[in-house]
Amino acid sequence: MIQNAPTETGWHLRGIRRLCVSHDDVEVVQQCIEKVAVFCGLQLTRVPRVKDIEHEVDATS
């Protein structure tokens, strides 16, 4: 995510949601990563949010 890679970030977001980590908890993790990016002088402008990939998560599998 810190590399501003949208496809790979989507994979990781879906993966952590499929491990039954709550939507809210994943959002907090993403916000922490964004804070690290700001500290490093980077902008994450291309990465999806959890809400953007939620429809792709099948929690029953």
Biopython code that builds the backbone (N, CA, C, O; Angstrom):
import numpy as np
from Bio.PDB.StructureBuilder import StructureBuilder

atoms = [
    (1, "MET", "N", (0.823, -1.191, 0.000)),
    (1, "MET", "CA", (0.000, 0.000, 0.000)),
    (1, "MET", "C", (0.868, 1.256, 0.000)),
    (1, "MET", "O", (0.530, 2.239, -0.660)),
    (2, "ILE", "N", (1.949, 1.236, 0.712)),
    (2, "ILE", "CA", (2.809, 2.411, 0.823)),
    (2, "ILE", "C", (3.422, 2.771, -0.538)),
    (2, "ILE", "O", (3.907, 3.888, -0.722)),
    (3, "GLN", "N", (3.401, 1.831, -1.487)),
    (3, "GLN", "CA", (3.922, 2.089, -2.829)),
    (3, "GLN", "C", (2.859, 2.678, -3.752)),
    (3, "GLN", "O", (3.113, 2.910, -4.934)),
    (4, "ASN", "N", (1.670, 2.917, -3.205)),
    (4, "ASN", "CA", (0.571, 3.527, -3.956)),
    (4, "ASN", "C", (0.122, 2.637, -5.117)),
    (4, "ASN", "O", (-0.268, 3.132, -6.174)),
    (5, "ALA", "N", (0.182, 1.329, -4.909)),
    (5, "ALA", "CA", (-0.178, 0.355, -5.944)),
    (5, "ALA", "C", (-1.623, -0.112, -5.729)),
    (5, "ALA", "O", (-1.892, -0.845, -4.778)),
    (6, "PRO", "N", (-2.549, 0.298, -6.592)),
    (6, "PRO", "CA", (-3.958, 0.002, -6.358)),
    (6, "PRO", "C", (-4.333, -1.478, -6.453)),
    (6, "PRO", "O", (-5.107, -1.968, -5.631)),
    (7, "THR", "N", (-3.805, -2.182, -7.424)),
    (7, "THR", "CA", (-4.167, -3.600, -7.594)),
    (7, "THR", "C", (-3.695, -4.425, -6.415)),
    (7, "THR", "O", (-4.464, -5.199, -5.845)),
    (8, "GLU", "N", (-2.446, -4.265, -6.052)),
    (8, "GLU", "CA", (-1.875, -5.035, -4.952)),
    (8, "GLU", "C", (-2.534, -4.685, -3.619)),
    (8, "GLU", "O", (-2.745, -5.556, -2.774)),
    (9, "THR", "N", (-2.854, -3.411, -3.439)),
    (9, "THR", "CA", (-3.548, -2.996, -2.214)),
    (9, "THR", "C", (-4.913, -3.664, -2.138)),
    (9, "THR", "O", (-5.317, -4.127, -1.071)),
    (10, "GLY", "N", (-5.619, -3.719, -3.249)),
    (10, "GLY", "CA", (-6.917, -4.398, -3.283)),
    (10, "GLY", "C", (-6.796, -5.863, -2.895)),
    (10, "GLY", "O", (-7.637, -6.385, -2.163)),
    (11, "TRP", "N", (-5.749, -6.531, -3.382)),
    (11, "TRP", "CA", (-5.535, -7.934, -3.014)),
    (11, "TRP", "C", (-5.381, -8.061, -1.500)),
    (11, "TRP", "O", (-5.988, -8.931, -0.876)),
    (12, "HIS", "N", (-4.568, -7.189, -0.921)),
    (12, "HIS", "CA", (-4.315, -7.279, 0.516)),
    (12, "HIS", "C", (-5.553, -6.930, 1.334)),
    (12, "HIS", "O", (-5.820, -7.567, 2.352)),
    (13, "LEU", "N", (-6.304, -5.938, 0.906)),
    (13, "LEU", "CA", (-7.527, -5.584, 1.623)),
    (13, "LEU", "C", (-8.531, -6.736, 1.584)),
    (13, "LEU", "O", (-9.131, -7.077, 2.603)),
    (14, "ARG", "N", (-8.711, -7.327, 0.413)),
    (14, "ARG", "CA", (-9.635, -8.472, 0.310)),
    (14, "ARG", "C", (-9.138, -9.645, 1.146)),
    (14, "ARG", "O", (-9.927, -10.328, 1.798)),
    (15, "GLY", "N", (-7.832, -9.875, 1.125)),
    (15, "GLY", "CA", (-7.274, -10.988, 1.891)),
    (15, "GLY", "C", (-7.499, -10.834, 3.385)),
    (15, "GLY", "O", (-7.885, -11.793, 4.054)),
    (16, "ILE", "N", (-7.264, -9.647, 3.915)),
    (16, "ILE", "CA", (-7.446, -9.455, 5.354)),
    (16, "ILE", "C", (-8.930, -9.520, 5.732)),
    (16, "ILE", "O", (-9.271, -9.994, 6.816)),
    (17, "ARG", "N", (-9.808, -9.049, 4.848)),
    (17, "ARG", "CA", (-11.245, -9.177, 5.116)),
    (17, "ARG", "C", (-11.678, -10.643, 5.086)),
    (17, "ARG", "O", (-12.539, -11.054, 5.865)),
    (18, "ARG", "N", (-11.080, -11.435, 4.186)),
    (18, "ARG", "CA", (-11.427, -12.854, 4.103)),
    (18, "ARG", "C", (-10.930, -13.637, 5.311)),
    (18, "ARG", "O", (-11.382, -14.755, 5.562)),
    (19, "LEU", "N", (-10.000, -13.049, 6.060)),
    (19, "LEU", "CA", (-9.546, -13.658, 7.316)),
    (19, "LEU", "C", (-10.448, -13.263, 8.470)),
    (19, "LEU", "O", (-10.133, -13.510, 9.634)),
    (20, "CYS", "N", (-11.576, -12.647, 8.136)),
    (20, "CYS", "CA", (-12.613, -12.244, 9.097)),
    (20, "CYS", "C", (-12.200, -11.088, 10.001)),
    (20, "CYS", "O", (-12.736, -10.941, 11.100)),
    (21, "VAL", "N", (-11.259, -10.272, 9.553)),
    (21, "VAL", "CA", (-10.956, -9.032, 10.256)),
    (21, "VAL", "C", (-12.068, -8.057, 9.885)),
    (21, "VAL", "O", (-12.420, -7.939, 8.711)),
    (22, "SER", "N", (-12.616, -7.366, 10.859)),
    (22, "SER", "CA", (-13.767, -6.497, 10.611)),
    (22, "SER", "C", (-13.427, -5.356, 9.666)),
    (22, "SER", "O", (-12.275, -4.938, 9.549)),
    (23, "HIS", "N", (-14.455, -4.867, 9.000)),
    (23, "HIS", "CA", (-14.318, -3.725, 8.096)),
    (23, "HIS", "C", (-13.686, -2.544, 8.834)),
    (23, "HIS", "O", (-12.766, -1.907, 8.321)),
    (24, "ASP", "N", (-14.173, -2.261, 10.023)),
    (24, "ASP", "CA", (-13.666, -1.125, 10.799)),
    (24, "ASP", "C", (-12.199, -1.304, 11.175)),
    (24, "ASP", "O", (-11.424, -0.350, 11.113)),
    (25, "ASP", "N", (-11.812, -2.512, 11.563)),
    (25, "ASP", "CA", (-10.413, -2.762, 11.935)),
    (25, "ASP", "C", (-9.479, -2.610, 10.733)),
    (25, "ASP", "O", (-8.378, -2.074, 10.857)),
    (26, "VAL", "N", (-9.924, -3.083, 9.579)),
    (26, "VAL", "CA", (-9.107, -2.947, 8.373)),
    (26, "VAL", "C", (-8.964, -1.471, 8.010)),
    (26, "VAL", "O", (-7.898, -1.036, 7.573)),
    (27, "GLU", "N", (-10.020, -0.717, 8.188)),
    (27, "GLU", "CA", (-9.960, 0.722, 7.916)),
    (27, "GLU", "C", (-8.951, 1.403, 8.839)),
    (27, "GLU", "O", (-8.223, 2.295, 8.403)),
    (28, "VAL", "N", (-8.900, 0.995, 10.101)),
    (28, "VAL", "CA", (-7.931, 1.573, 11.040)),
    (28, "VAL", "C", (-6.499, 1.230, 10.610)),
    (28, "VAL", "O", (-5.613, 2.082, 10.668)),
    (29, "VAL", "N", (-6.277, 0.000, 10.184)),
    (29, "VAL", "CA", (-4.948, -0.391, 9.687)),
    (29, "VAL", "C", (-4.572, 0.486, 8.498)),
    (29, "VAL", "O", (-3.442, 0.968, 8.416)),
    (30, "GLN", "N", (-5.507, 0.695, 7.582)),
    (30, "GLN", "CA", (-5.230, 1.513, 6.412)),
    (30, "GLN", "C", (-4.925, 2.957, 6.822)),
    (30, "GLN", "O", (-4.034, 3.580, 6.245)),
    (31, "GLN", "N", (-5.630, 3.482, 7.780)),
    (31, "GLN", "CA", (-5.355, 4.840, 8.254)),
    (31, "GLN", "C", (-3.964, 4.939, 8.877)),
    (31, "GLN", "O", (-3.288, 5.956, 8.721)),
    (32, "CYS", "N", (-3.537, 3.904, 9.573)),
    (32, "CYS", "CA", (-2.186, 3.895, 10.146)),
    (32, "CYS", "C", (-1.129, 3.901, 9.043)),
    (32, "CYS", "O", (-0.126, 4.608, 9.144)),
    (33, "ILE", "N", (-1.352, 3.121, 7.999)),
    (33, "ILE", "CA", (-0.415, 3.094, 6.872)),
    (33, "ILE", "C", (-0.361, 4.465, 6.208)),
    (33, "ILE", "O", (0.709, 4.919, 5.803)),
    (34, "GLU", "N", (-1.499, 5.119, 6.098)),
    (34, "GLU", "CA", (-1.527, 6.462, 5.517)),
    (34, "GLU", "C", (-0.731, 7.449, 6.375)),
    (34, "GLU", "O", (-0.069, 8.338, 5.839)),
    (35, "LYS", "N", (-0.789, 7.303, 7.689)),
    (35, "LYS", "CA", (-0.010, 8.176, 8.574)),
    (35, "LYS", "C", (1.488, 7.955, 8.380)),
    (35, "LYS", "O", (2.270, 8.906, 8.407)),
    (36, "VAL", "N", (1.886, 6.694, 8.184)),
    (36, "VAL", "CA", (3.295, 6.398, 7.907)),
    (36, "VAL", "C", (3.703, 7.037, 6.580)),
    (36, "VAL", "O", (4.795, 7.594, 6.467)),
    (37, "ALA", "N", (2.829, 6.958, 5.582)),
    (37, "ALA", "CA", (3.125, 7.554, 4.272)),
    (37, "ALA", "C", (3.320, 9.065, 4.403)),
    (37, "ALA", "O", (4.256, 9.620, 3.829)),
    (38, "VAL", "N", (2.456, 9.722, 5.144)),
    (38, "VAL", "CA", (2.585, 11.170, 5.345)),
    (38, "VAL", "C", (3.911, 11.476, 6.034)),
    (38, "VAL", "O", (4.607, 12.416, 5.651)),
    (39, "PHE", "N", (4.261, 10.692, 7.043)),
    (39, "PHE", "CA", (5.528, 10.882, 7.753)),
    (39, "PHE", "C", (6.716, 10.764, 6.798)),
    (39, "PHE", "O", (7.716, 11.466, 6.946)),
    (40, "CYS", "N", (6.592, 9.867, 5.818)),
    (40, "CYS", "CA", (7.669, 9.646, 4.843)),
    (40, "CYS", "C", (7.596, 10.617, 3.663)),
    (40, "CYS", "O", (8.425, 10.558, 2.755)),
    (41, "GLY", "N", (6.615, 11.499, 3.679)),
    (41, "GLY", "CA", (6.485, 12.466, 2.600)),
    (41, "GLY", "C", (5.827, 11.909, 1.351)),
    (41, "GLY", "O", (6.014, 12.449, 0.261)),
    (42, "LEU", "N", (5.061, 10.838, 1.494)),
    (42, "LEU", "CA", (4.400, 10.192, 0.356)),
    (42, "LEU", "C", (2.905, 10.470, 0.382)),
    (42, "LEU", "O", (2.331, 10.725, 1.441)),
    (43, "GLN", "N", (2.284, 10.420, -0.778)),
    (43, "GLN", "CA", (0.836, 10.550, -0.886)),
    (43, "GLN", "C", (0.267, 9.270, -1.480)),
    (43, "GLN", "O", (0.757, 8.776, -2.495)),
    (44, "LEU", "N", (-0.756, 8.743, -0.850)),
    (44, "LEU", "CA", (-1.425, 7.550, -1.356)),
    (44, "LEU", "C", (-2.700, 7.997, -2.066)),
    (44, "LEU", "O", (-3.749, 8.140, -1.439)),
    (45, "THR", "N", (-2.605, 8.210, -3.344)),
    (45, "THR", "CA", (-3.720, 8.765, -4.115)),
    (45, "THR", "C", (-4.429, 7.727, -4.970)),
    (45, "THR", "O", (-5.514, 7.993, -5.485)),
    (46, "ARG", "N", (-3.836, 6.552, -5.129)),
    (46, "ARG", "CA", (-4.390, 5.558, -6.062)),
    (46, "ARG", "C", (-4.968, 4.334, -5.373)),
    (46, "ARG", "O", (-5.615, 3.523, -6.035)),
    (47, "VAL", "N", (-4.765, 4.167, -4.090)),
    (47, "VAL", "CA", (-5.170, 2.937, -3.419)),
    (47, "VAL", "C", (-6.664, 2.953, -3.069)),
    (47, "VAL", "O", (-7.210, 3.995, -2.707)),
    (48, "PRO", "N", (-7.315, 1.796, -3.179)),
    (48, "PRO", "CA", (-8.732, 1.725, -2.826)),
    (48, "PRO", "C", (-8.922, 1.734, -1.313)),
    (48, "PRO", "O", (-7.995, 1.447, -0.556)),
    (49, "ARG", "N", (-10.125, 2.063, -0.888)),
    (49, "ARG", "CA", (-10.520, 1.977, 0.514)),
    (49, "ARG", "C", (-11.173, 0.608, 0.717)),
    (49, "ARG", "O", (-11.491, -0.088, -0.247)),
    (50, "VAL", "N", (-11.363, 0.240, 1.957)),
    (50, "VAL", "CA", (-12.020, -1.028, 2.275)),
    (50, "VAL", "C", (-13.424, -1.059, 1.668)),
    (50, "VAL", "O", (-13.846, -2.080, 1.126)),
    (51, "LYS", "N", (-14.135, 0.045, 1.757)),
    (51, "LYS", "CA", (-15.504, 0.097, 1.215)),
    (51, "LYS", "C", (-15.533, -0.143, -0.291)),
    (51, "LYS", "O", (-16.537, -0.607, -0.832)),
    (52, "ASP", "N", (-14.432, 0.173, -0.962)),
    (52, "ASP", "CA", (-14.370, -0.004, -2.421)),
    (52, "ASP", "C", (-14.258, -1.461, -2.832)),
    (52, "ASP", "O", (-14.665, -1.817, -3.938)),
    (53, "ILE", "N", (-13.717, -2.310, -1.974)),
    (53, "ILE", "CA", (-13.516, -3.721, -2.333)),
    (53, "ILE", "C", (-14.474, -4.651, -1.591)),
    (53, "ILE", "O", (-14.489, -5.858, -1.833)),
    (54, "GLU", "N", (-15.266, -4.088, -0.693)),
    (54, "GLU", "CA", (-16.124, -4.910, 0.174)),
    (54, "GLU", "C", (-17.032, -5.839, -0.614)),
    (54, "GLU", "O", (-17.266, -6.973, -0.194)),
    (55, "HIS", "N", (-17.550, -5.381, -1.751)),
    (55, "HIS", "CA", (-18.451, -6.216, -2.552)),
    (55, "HIS", "C", (-17.744, -7.433, -3.168)),
    (55, "HIS", "O", (-18.402, -8.358, -3.645)),
    (56, "GLU", "N", (-16.409, -7.431, -3.156)),
    (56, "GLU", "CA", (-15.635, -8.537, -3.721)),
    (56, "GLU", "C", (-15.256, -9.578, -2.684)),
    (56, "GLU", "O", (-14.651, -10.596, -3.023)),
    (57, "VAL", "N", (-15.601, -9.341, -1.428)),
    (57, "VAL", "CA", (-15.209, -10.241, -0.341)),
    (57, "VAL", "C", (-16.336, -11.241, -0.103)),
    (57, "VAL", "O", (-17.491, -10.874, 0.111)),
    (58, "ASP", "N", (-15.959, -12.519, -0.149)),
    (58, "ASP", "CA", (-16.929, -13.579, 0.163)),
    (58, "ASP", "C", (-16.495, -14.194, 1.477)),
    (58, "ASP", "O", (-15.611, -15.050, 1.503)),
    (59, "ALA", "N", (-17.101, -13.770, 2.554)),
    (59, "ALA", "CA", (-16.695, -14.197, 3.902)),
    (59, "ALA", "C", (-17.016, -15.672, 4.169)),
    (59, "ALA", "O", (-16.554, -16.235, 5.162)),
    (60, "THR", "N", (-17.805, -16.299, 3.288)),
    (60, "THR", "CA", (-18.156, -17.694, 3.537)),
    (60, "THR", "C", (-17.133, -18.672, 2.998)),
    (60, "THR", "O", (-17.216, -19.866, 3.284)),
    (61, "SER", "N", (-16.157, -18.189, 2.213)),
    (61, "SER", "CA", (-15.180, -19.121, 1.636)),
    (61, "SER", "C", (-13.960, -19.279, 2.522)),
    (61, "SER", "O", (-13.044, -20.027, 2.182)),
]
sb = StructureBuilder()
sb.init_structure("model")
sb.init_model(0)
sb.init_chain("A")
sb.init_seg("    ")
for serial, (resi, resn, name, xyz) in enumerate(atoms, 1):
    if name == "N":
        sb.init_residue(resn, " ", resi, " ")
    sb.init_atom(name, np.array(xyz, "f"), 0.0, 1.0, " ", f" {name:<3s}", serial, name[0])
structure = sb.get_structure()
